């Protein structure tokens, strides 16, 4: 696995892959990799001869400094996992490489990005869309893979790619759960033992019959702070907090 930190070197590598007529798949991540990320890599491997992964903890998508500071980082084990998964290229840029403009330029969506996650995390999706646009321009993959746990992120990235005529196919991949139903997330590692026992109730309650408001009430009774539970396009989406850990989940509406 080639590990590159510079955007121009990464562009050269990816251009050579395309020039050789090989399909290139891409999985953008912020590291602290778990089975959910590796399922994206596996899917990318199935559908492309070459696979690139990026690890970049993107500061512009964190509205909360403490969340950024506490974001888990496991560069050594991440690299080992990606090597074992047969990844061809790991792009590992520093902040200045991605934000030489100090974030003067950004991508902004002014409707869906203001709802749900966006309503609770001002500027979050500007940061996500901007970094994804930059990464797609550097890697220029045939396909890029996004987990459905971040359902709203997936929709916004998909629509951005259409809007700006990007020739990368944005592929949604199913959410991966722990055995007890908790949606896999890098932030789960920050749950205390007690909150870890409560956390699977998010999925359990969302999966029950009932209105979004009934589910919100049940989550409150189970000990969650609830940011939102909403029904959108046939899905129930929720964000709820345990301690200082924010959990996202979504299920088909029943
Ligand atoms: O889903 C994530 O891990 C991040 O939002 C992404 C897409 C890598 C952009 O920083």
py3Dmol code that shows the C-alpha trace and the ligand (Angstrom):
import py3Dmol

protein = """\
ATOM      1  CA  UNK A   1       0.000   0.000   0.000  1.00  0.00           C
ATOM      2  CA  UNK A   2       1.357   3.367  -1.050  1.00  0.00           C
ATOM      3  CA  UNK A   3       1.012   6.059   1.643  1.00  0.00           C
ATOM      4  CA  UNK A   4       1.034   9.633   0.311  1.00  0.00           C
ATOM      5  CA  UNK A   5       0.644  12.953   2.091  1.00  0.00           C
ATOM      6  CA  UNK A   6       0.853  15.394  -0.799  1.00  0.00           C
ATOM      7  CA  UNK A   7      -2.145  16.169  -2.998  1.00  0.00           C
ATOM      8  CA  UNK A   8      -0.084  16.517  -6.205  1.00  0.00           C
ATOM      9  CA  UNK A   9       1.650  13.139  -5.698  1.00  0.00           C
ATOM     10  CA  UNK A  10      -1.742  11.561  -4.960  1.00  0.00           C
ATOM     11  CA  UNK A  11      -3.193  13.107  -8.125  1.00  0.00           C
ATOM     12  CA  UNK A  12      -0.281  11.712 -10.151  1.00  0.00           C
ATOM     13  CA  UNK A  13      -0.796   8.235  -8.684  1.00  0.00           C
ATOM     14  CA  UNK A  14      -4.547   8.293  -9.384  1.00  0.00           C
ATOM     15  CA  UNK A  15      -4.095   9.711 -12.901  1.00  0.00           C
ATOM     16  CA  UNK A  16      -1.722   6.839 -13.681  1.00  0.00           C
ATOM     17  CA  UNK A  17      -4.355   4.349 -12.488  1.00  0.00           C
ATOM     18  CA  UNK A  18      -6.984   5.900 -14.764  1.00  0.00           C
ATOM     19  CA  UNK A  19      -4.525   6.158 -17.666  1.00  0.00           C
ATOM     20  CA  UNK A  20      -3.865   2.437 -17.338  1.00  0.00           C
ATOM     21  CA  UNK A  21      -7.595   1.884 -17.859  1.00  0.00           C
ATOM     22  CA  UNK A  22      -8.083   0.622 -14.311  1.00  0.00           C
ATOM     23  CA  UNK A  23     -11.209   1.395 -12.281  1.00  0.00           C
ATOM     24  CA  UNK A  24     -10.560   3.353  -9.108  1.00  0.00           C
ATOM     25  CA  UNK A  25     -12.769   3.189  -6.006  1.00  0.00           C
ATOM     26  CA  UNK A  26     -12.421   5.627  -3.107  1.00  0.00           C
ATOM     27  CA  UNK A  27     -13.402   5.528   0.567  1.00  0.00           C
ATOM     28  CA  UNK A  28     -12.992   8.846   2.439  1.00  0.00           C
ATOM     29  CA  UNK A  29     -12.636   8.449   6.220  1.00  0.00           C
ATOM     30  CA  UNK A  30     -11.572  10.300   9.332  1.00  0.00           C
ATOM     31  CA  UNK A  31      -9.742   7.212  10.619  1.00  0.00           C
ATOM     32  CA  UNK A  32     -10.401   5.260  13.856  1.00  0.00           C
ATOM     33  CA  UNK A  33     -11.523   2.576  11.456  1.00  0.00           C
ATOM     34  CA  UNK A  34     -14.069  -0.063  12.409  1.00  0.00           C
ATOM     35  CA  UNK A  35     -15.913  -2.850  10.593  1.00  0.00           C
ATOM     36  CA  UNK A  36     -18.276  -0.299   9.051  1.00  0.00           C
ATOM     37  CA  UNK A  37     -15.397   1.422   7.245  1.00  0.00           C
ATOM     38  CA  UNK A  38     -13.890  -1.906   6.256  1.00  0.00           C
ATOM     39  CA  UNK A  39     -17.212  -2.965   4.698  1.00  0.00           C
ATOM     40  CA  UNK A  40     -16.940   0.122   2.447  1.00  0.00           C
ATOM     41  CA  UNK A  41     -13.393  -0.864   1.496  1.00  0.00           C
ATOM     42  CA  UNK A  42     -14.537  -4.423   0.770  1.00  0.00           C
ATOM     43  CA  UNK A  43     -17.332  -3.163  -1.493  1.00  0.00           C
ATOM     44  CA  UNK A  44     -14.879  -0.839  -3.252  1.00  0.00           C
ATOM     45  CA  UNK A  45     -12.518  -3.796  -3.786  1.00  0.00           C
ATOM     46  CA  UNK A  46     -15.335  -5.844  -5.315  1.00  0.00           C
ATOM     47  CA  UNK A  47     -16.255  -3.123  -7.807  1.00  0.00           C
ATOM     48  CA  UNK A  48     -12.841  -1.631  -8.718  1.00  0.00           C
ATOM     49  CA  UNK A  49      -9.391  -2.966  -9.542  1.00  0.00           C
ATOM     50  CA  UNK A  50      -7.754  -0.238  -7.417  1.00  0.00           C
ATOM     51  CA  UNK A  51      -8.880   1.245  -4.122  1.00  0.00           C
ATOM     52  CA  UNK A  52      -7.814   4.492  -2.453  1.00  0.00           C
ATOM     53  CA  UNK A  53      -8.684   5.470   1.120  1.00  0.00           C
ATOM     54  CA  UNK A  54      -8.136   8.827   2.789  1.00  0.00           C
ATOM     55  CA  UNK A  55      -7.728   9.492   6.491  1.00  0.00           C
ATOM     56  CA  UNK A  56      -8.199  13.138   7.390  1.00  0.00           C
ATOM     57  CA  UNK A  57      -9.852  14.392  10.566  1.00  0.00           C
ATOM     58  CA  UNK A  58     -11.493  17.375   8.939  1.00  0.00           C
ATOM     59  CA  UNK A  59     -11.622  20.290  11.425  1.00  0.00           C
ATOM     60  CA  UNK A  60     -14.088  22.363   9.381  1.00  0.00           C
ATOM     61  CA  UNK A  61     -16.902  19.870   9.950  1.00  0.00           C
ATOM     62  CA  UNK A  62     -16.607  20.013  13.756  1.00  0.00           C
ATOM     63  CA  UNK A  63     -18.718  22.748  15.304  1.00  0.00           C
ATOM     64  CA  UNK A  64     -17.579  21.603  18.749  1.00  0.00           C
ATOM     65  CA  UNK A  65     -13.881  21.990  19.602  1.00  0.00           C
ATOM     66  CA  UNK A  66     -14.069  19.349  22.346  1.00  0.00           C
ATOM     67  CA  UNK A  67     -15.543  16.795  19.920  1.00  0.00           C
ATOM     68  CA  UNK A  68     -12.632  17.475  17.527  1.00  0.00           C
ATOM     69  CA  UNK A  69     -10.038  17.215  20.295  1.00  0.00           C
ATOM     70  CA  UNK A  70     -11.544  13.943  21.542  1.00  0.00           C
ATOM     71  CA  UNK A  71     -11.985  12.385  18.117  1.00  0.00           C
ATOM     72  CA  UNK A  72     -10.237   8.989  18.343  1.00  0.00           C
ATOM     73  CA  UNK A  73      -7.049   8.515  16.303  1.00  0.00           C
ATOM     74  CA  UNK A  74      -5.396   5.136  15.666  1.00  0.00           C
ATOM     75  CA  UNK A  75      -3.101   5.743  12.716  1.00  0.00           C
ATOM     76  CA  UNK A  76      -0.966   2.618  13.191  1.00  0.00           C
ATOM     77  CA  UNK A  77      -3.797   0.130  13.532  1.00  0.00           C
ATOM     78  CA  UNK A  78      -5.726   1.898  10.749  1.00  0.00           C
ATOM     79  CA  UNK A  79      -2.798   1.499   8.366  1.00  0.00           C
ATOM     80  CA  UNK A  80      -2.426  -2.155   9.272  1.00  0.00           C
ATOM     81  CA  UNK A  81      -6.155  -2.789   8.710  1.00  0.00           C
ATOM     82  CA  UNK A  82      -6.046  -1.044   5.317  1.00  0.00           C
ATOM     83  CA  UNK A  83      -2.935  -2.944   4.265  1.00  0.00           C
ATOM     84  CA  UNK A  84      -4.614  -6.229   5.238  1.00  0.00           C
ATOM     85  CA  UNK A  85      -7.723  -5.205   3.314  1.00  0.00           C
ATOM     86  CA  UNK A  86      -5.631  -4.851   0.135  1.00  0.00           C
ATOM     87  CA  UNK A  87      -5.923  -1.072  -0.266  1.00  0.00           C
ATOM     88  CA  UNK A  88      -3.615   0.343  -2.970  1.00  0.00           C
ATOM     89  CA  UNK A  89      -3.302   3.948  -1.820  1.00  0.00           C
ATOM     90  CA  UNK A  90      -3.704   5.693   1.529  1.00  0.00           C
ATOM     91  CA  UNK A  91      -3.926   9.481   1.272  1.00  0.00           C
ATOM     92  CA  UNK A  92      -2.953  11.001   4.610  1.00  0.00           C
ATOM     93  CA  UNK A  93      -2.844  14.775   4.167  1.00  0.00           C
ATOM     94  CA  UNK A  94      -1.992  17.402   6.767  1.00  0.00           C
ATOM     95  CA  UNK A  95      -4.342  20.330   7.402  1.00  0.00           C
ATOM     96  CA  UNK A  96      -2.314  22.791   5.256  1.00  0.00           C
ATOM     97  CA  UNK A  97      -2.363  20.423   2.319  1.00  0.00           C
ATOM     98  CA  UNK A  98      -6.169  20.450   2.226  1.00  0.00           C
ATOM     99  CA  UNK A  99      -6.760  23.995   3.467  1.00  0.00           C
ATOM    100  CA  UNK A 100      -3.956  26.050   1.903  1.00  0.00           C
ATOM    101  CA  UNK A 101      -6.724  28.643   1.331  1.00  0.00           C
ATOM    102  CA  UNK A 102      -7.477  28.606   5.100  1.00  0.00           C
ATOM    103  CA  UNK A 103     -11.071  27.691   4.184  1.00  0.00           C
ATOM    104  CA  UNK A 104     -11.755  30.920   2.265  1.00  0.00           C
ATOM    105  CA  UNK A 105     -13.496  28.834  -0.376  1.00  0.00           C
ATOM    106  CA  UNK A 106     -16.237  26.425   0.578  1.00  0.00           C
ATOM    107  CA  UNK A 107     -19.202  24.458  -0.734  1.00  0.00           C
ATOM    108  CA  UNK A 108     -22.481  25.438   0.839  1.00  0.00           C
ATOM    109  CA  UNK A 109     -25.917  23.904   0.414  1.00  0.00           C
ATOM    110  CA  UNK A 110     -28.717  25.998   1.790  1.00  0.00           C
ATOM    111  CA  UNK A 111     -31.688  23.711   2.300  1.00  0.00           C
ATOM    112  CA  UNK A 112     -31.271  20.123   3.486  1.00  0.00           C
ATOM    113  CA  UNK A 113     -27.929  20.946   5.124  1.00  0.00           C
ATOM    114  CA  UNK A 114     -29.763  23.259   7.533  1.00  0.00           C
ATOM    115  CA  UNK A 115     -32.080  20.525   8.820  1.00  0.00           C
ATOM    116  CA  UNK A 116     -31.554  17.618  11.238  1.00  0.00           C
ATOM    117  CA  UNK A 117     -27.764  17.310  11.721  1.00  0.00           C
ATOM    118  CA  UNK A 118     -27.252  20.779  10.235  1.00  0.00           C
ATOM    119  CA  UNK A 119     -29.717  22.372  12.648  1.00  0.00           C
ATOM    120  CA  UNK A 120     -27.731  20.989  15.595  1.00  0.00           C
ATOM    121  CA  UNK A 121     -24.244  21.390  14.139  1.00  0.00           C
ATOM    122  CA  UNK A 122     -23.994  24.780  12.399  1.00  0.00           C
ATOM    123  CA  UNK A 123     -21.547  24.705   9.482  1.00  0.00           C
ATOM    124  CA  UNK A 124     -21.075  20.940   9.721  1.00  0.00           C
ATOM    125  CA  UNK A 125     -22.189  20.150   6.187  1.00  0.00           C
ATOM    126  CA  UNK A 126     -20.267  23.065   4.657  1.00  0.00           C
ATOM    127  CA  UNK A 127     -17.177  21.402   6.114  1.00  0.00           C
ATOM    128  CA  UNK A 128     -18.180  17.922   4.927  1.00  0.00           C
ATOM    129  CA  UNK A 129     -19.114  18.991   1.386  1.00  0.00           C
ATOM    130  CA  UNK A 130     -16.010  21.146   0.999  1.00  0.00           C
ATOM    131  CA  UNK A 131     -13.612  18.414   2.060  1.00  0.00           C
ATOM    132  CA  UNK A 132     -15.395  15.747   0.001  1.00  0.00           C
ATOM    133  CA  UNK A 133     -15.253  17.997  -3.081  1.00  0.00           C
ATOM    134  CA  UNK A 134     -11.511  18.546  -2.538  1.00  0.00           C
ATOM    135  CA  UNK A 135     -10.873  14.833  -2.004  1.00  0.00           C
ATOM    136  CA  UNK A 136     -12.886  13.876  -5.092  1.00  0.00           C
ATOM    137  CA  UNK A 137     -10.928  16.407  -7.144  1.00  0.00           C
ATOM    138  CA  UNK A 138      -7.621  15.004  -5.900  1.00  0.00           C
ATOM    139  CA  UNK A 139      -8.451  11.307  -6.246  1.00  0.00           C
ATOM    140  CA  UNK A 140     -10.934  11.575  -9.153  1.00  0.00           C
ATOM    141  CA  UNK A 141     -12.293   8.077  -8.542  1.00  0.00           C
ATOM    142  CA  UNK A 142     -14.803   6.234 -10.705  1.00  0.00           C
ATOM    143  CA  UNK A 143     -16.802   5.429  -7.564  1.00  0.00           C
ATOM    144  CA  UNK A 144     -16.838   6.778  -4.002  1.00  0.00           C
ATOM    145  CA  UNK A 145     -18.423   4.895  -1.096  1.00  0.00           C
ATOM    146  CA  UNK A 146     -20.419   6.397   1.776  1.00  0.00           C
ATOM    147  CA  UNK A 147     -22.059   4.642   4.726  1.00  0.00           C
ATOM    148  CA  UNK A 148     -25.813   4.945   5.198  1.00  0.00           C
ATOM    149  CA  UNK A 149     -25.369   5.568   8.914  1.00  0.00           C
ATOM    150  CA  UNK A 150     -24.740   9.169   7.892  1.00  0.00           C
ATOM    151  CA  UNK A 151     -27.839   9.156   5.712  1.00  0.00           C
ATOM    152  CA  UNK A 152     -28.130  12.941   5.403  1.00  0.00           C
ATOM    153  CA  UNK A 153     -24.432  13.201   4.519  1.00  0.00           C
ATOM    154  CA  UNK A 154     -24.882  10.581   1.796  1.00  0.00           C
ATOM    155  CA  UNK A 155     -27.860  12.482   0.266  1.00  0.00           C
ATOM    156  CA  UNK A 156     -26.015  15.796   0.335  1.00  0.00           C
ATOM    157  CA  UNK A 157     -22.858  14.339  -1.227  1.00  0.00           C
ATOM    158  CA  UNK A 158     -24.879  12.504  -3.891  1.00  0.00           C
ATOM    159  CA  UNK A 159     -26.740  15.704  -4.817  1.00  0.00           C
ATOM    160  CA  UNK A 160     -23.528  17.762  -4.780  1.00  0.00           C
ATOM    161  CA  UNK A 161     -21.939  15.322  -7.242  1.00  0.00           C
ATOM    162  CA  UNK A 162     -24.970  15.670  -9.557  1.00  0.00           C
ATOM    163  CA  UNK A 163     -25.133  19.443  -9.163  1.00  0.00           C
ATOM    164  CA  UNK A 164     -21.478  19.996 -10.051  1.00  0.00           C
ATOM    165  CA  UNK A 165     -21.420  17.338 -12.813  1.00  0.00           C
ATOM    166  CA  UNK A 166     -18.734  15.289 -11.076  1.00  0.00           C
ATOM    167  CA  UNK A 167     -18.024  12.082 -12.937  1.00  0.00           C
ATOM    168  CA  UNK A 168     -17.735  10.016  -9.776  1.00  0.00           C
ATOM    169  CA  UNK A 169     -20.569   7.667  -8.905  1.00  0.00           C
ATOM    170  CA  UNK A 170     -21.595   8.094  -5.252  1.00  0.00           C
ATOM    171  CA  UNK A 171     -22.437   4.687  -3.816  1.00  0.00           C
ATOM    172  CA  UNK A 172     -24.416   4.234  -0.571  1.00  0.00           C
ATOM    173  CA  UNK A 173     -23.455   1.235   1.587  1.00  0.00           C
ATOM    174  CA  UNK A 174     -25.570  -0.406   4.311  1.00  0.00           C
ATOM    175  CA  UNK A 175     -25.054   0.577   7.927  1.00  0.00           C
ATOM    176  CA  UNK A 176     -23.089  -2.015   9.929  1.00  0.00           C
ATOM    177  CA  UNK A 177     -24.185  -2.850  13.490  1.00  0.00           C
ATOM    178  CA  UNK A 178     -22.625  -4.431  16.559  1.00  0.00           C
ATOM    179  CA  UNK A 179     -24.241  -7.733  17.637  1.00  0.00           C
ATOM    180  CA  UNK A 180     -26.484  -5.833  20.059  1.00  0.00           C
ATOM    181  CA  UNK A 181     -27.739  -3.506  17.305  1.00  0.00           C
ATOM    182  CA  UNK A 182     -25.659  -0.400  18.038  1.00  0.00           C
ATOM    183  CA  UNK A 183     -24.687   1.320  14.768  1.00  0.00           C
ATOM    184  CA  UNK A 184     -20.901   1.198  14.369  1.00  0.00           C
ATOM    185  CA  UNK A 185     -19.233   4.568  14.824  1.00  0.00           C
ATOM    186  CA  UNK A 186     -15.757   5.740  15.769  1.00  0.00           C
ATOM    187  CA  UNK A 187     -17.341   7.742  18.598  1.00  0.00           C
ATOM    188  CA  UNK A 188     -18.716   4.572  20.291  1.00  0.00           C
ATOM    189  CA  UNK A 189     -15.252   4.054  21.794  1.00  0.00           C
ATOM    190  CA  UNK A 190     -15.882   7.136  23.944  1.00  0.00           C
ATOM    191  CA  UNK A 191     -19.017   5.720  25.645  1.00  0.00           C
ATOM    192  CA  UNK A 192     -18.633   4.801  29.334  1.00  0.00           C
ATOM    193  CA  UNK A 193     -19.453   1.160  30.192  1.00  0.00           C
ATOM    194  CA  UNK A 194     -22.857   2.231  31.503  1.00  0.00           C
ATOM    195  CA  UNK A 195     -23.739   4.325  28.450  1.00  0.00           C
ATOM    196  CA  UNK A 196     -22.476   1.534  26.191  1.00  0.00           C
ATOM    197  CA  UNK A 197     -25.133  -0.717  27.758  1.00  0.00           C
ATOM    198  CA  UNK A 198     -27.848   1.903  27.109  1.00  0.00           C
ATOM    199  CA  UNK A 199     -26.699   2.806  23.566  1.00  0.00           C
ATOM    200  CA  UNK A 200     -28.301  -0.177  21.678  1.00  0.00           C
ATOM    201  CA  UNK A 201     -31.711   1.035  22.871  1.00  0.00           C
ATOM    202  CA  UNK A 202     -31.489   3.757  20.235  1.00  0.00           C
ATOM    203  CA  UNK A 203     -31.838   1.167  17.459  1.00  0.00           C
ATOM    204  CA  UNK A 204     -34.303  -0.918  19.441  1.00  0.00           C
ATOM    205  CA  UNK A 205     -36.642   2.052  20.051  1.00  0.00           C
ATOM    206  CA  UNK A 206     -36.369   3.415  16.505  1.00  0.00           C
ATOM    207  CA  UNK A 207     -37.299  -0.037  15.146  1.00  0.00           C
ATOM    208  CA  UNK A 208     -40.526  -0.222  17.198  1.00  0.00           C
ATOM    209  CA  UNK A 209     -43.888   0.729  15.717  1.00  0.00           C
ATOM    210  CA  UNK A 210     -45.077   4.245  16.487  1.00  0.00           C
ATOM    211  CA  UNK A 211     -44.735   7.872  15.505  1.00  0.00           C
ATOM    212  CA  UNK A 212     -41.496   9.849  15.574  1.00  0.00           C
ATOM    213  CA  UNK A 213     -42.796  11.718  18.623  1.00  0.00           C
ATOM    214  CA  UNK A 214     -43.549   8.442  20.467  1.00  0.00           C
ATOM    215  CA  UNK A 215     -40.024   7.234  19.757  1.00  0.00           C
ATOM    216  CA  UNK A 216     -38.601  10.540  20.973  1.00  0.00           C
ATOM    217  CA  UNK A 217     -40.497  10.142  24.255  1.00  0.00           C
ATOM    218  CA  UNK A 218     -39.281   6.544  24.668  1.00  0.00           C
ATOM    219  CA  UNK A 219     -35.691   7.620  24.090  1.00  0.00           C
ATOM    220  CA  UNK A 220     -36.012  10.333  26.736  1.00  0.00           C
ATOM    221  CA  UNK A 221     -37.393   7.747  29.180  1.00  0.00           C
ATOM    222  CA  UNK A 222     -34.445   5.433  28.373  1.00  0.00           C
ATOM    223  CA  UNK A 223     -32.016   8.193  29.420  1.00  0.00           C
ATOM    224  CA  UNK A 224     -31.008   9.776  26.089  1.00  0.00           C
ATOM    225  CA  UNK A 225     -30.906  13.496  25.378  1.00  0.00           C
ATOM    226  CA  UNK A 226     -32.673  13.654  22.042  1.00  0.00           C
ATOM    227  CA  UNK A 227     -31.618  16.117  19.347  1.00  0.00           C
ATOM    228  CA  UNK A 228     -34.203  14.909  16.842  1.00  0.00           C
ATOM    229  CA  UNK A 229     -36.287  11.990  15.643  1.00  0.00           C
ATOM    230  CA  UNK A 230     -37.815  12.642  12.225  1.00  0.00           C
ATOM    231  CA  UNK A 231     -39.462  10.698   9.446  1.00  0.00           C
ATOM    232  CA  UNK A 232     -38.028  11.541   5.987  1.00  0.00           C
ATOM    233  CA  UNK A 233     -38.483   9.741   2.677  1.00  0.00           C
ATOM    234  CA  UNK A 234     -39.549   6.464   4.248  1.00  0.00           C
ATOM    235  CA  UNK A 235     -36.880   6.470   6.969  1.00  0.00           C
ATOM    236  CA  UNK A 236     -36.778   7.370  10.635  1.00  0.00           C
ATOM    237  CA  UNK A 237     -33.620   9.358  11.390  1.00  0.00           C
ATOM    238  CA  UNK A 238     -32.419  10.209  14.866  1.00  0.00           C
ATOM    239  CA  UNK A 239     -29.586  11.799  16.788  1.00  0.00           C
ATOM    240  CA  UNK A 240     -29.362  11.270  20.530  1.00  0.00           C
ATOM    241  CA  UNK A 241     -26.718  11.963  23.130  1.00  0.00           C
ATOM    242  CA  UNK A 242     -25.380   9.827  25.987  1.00  0.00           C
ATOM    243  CA  UNK A 243     -22.918  11.679  28.210  1.00  0.00           C
ATOM    244  CA  UNK A 244     -20.886  13.676  25.697  1.00  0.00           C
ATOM    245  CA  UNK A 245     -21.252  11.162  22.866  1.00  0.00           C
ATOM    246  CA  UNK A 246     -23.663  11.921  20.050  1.00  0.00           C
ATOM    247  CA  UNK A 247     -25.131   8.840  18.365  1.00  0.00           C
ATOM    248  CA  UNK A 248     -26.780   8.753  14.928  1.00  0.00           C
ATOM    249  CA  UNK A 249     -29.005   6.043  13.574  1.00  0.00           C
ATOM    250  CA  UNK A 250     -31.673   5.499  10.960  1.00  0.00           C
ATOM    251  CA  UNK A 251     -34.052   2.674  10.073  1.00  0.00           C
ATOM    252  CA  UNK A 252     -36.754   2.130   7.443  1.00  0.00           C
ATOM    253  CA  UNK A 253     -40.004   3.683   8.703  1.00  0.00           C
ATOM    254  CA  UNK A 254     -42.559   1.054   9.758  1.00  0.00           C
TER     255      UNK A 254
END
"""
ligand_1 = """\
10
LIG
O -18.156 10.335 7.158
C -17.019 10.766 7.432
O -16.175 10.070 8.014
C -16.654 12.195 7.041
O -17.743 13.045 7.152
C -16.021 12.281 5.646
C -16.982 11.860 4.554
C -14.761 11.424 5.586
C -15.611 13.736 5.356
O -14.676 14.202 6.289
"""
view = py3Dmol.view(width=600, height=400)
view.addModel(protein, "pdb")
view.setStyle({"model": 0}, {"cartoon": {"style": "trace"}})
view.addModel(ligand_1, "xyz")
view.setStyle({"model": 1}, {"stick": {}})
view.zoomTo()
view.show()
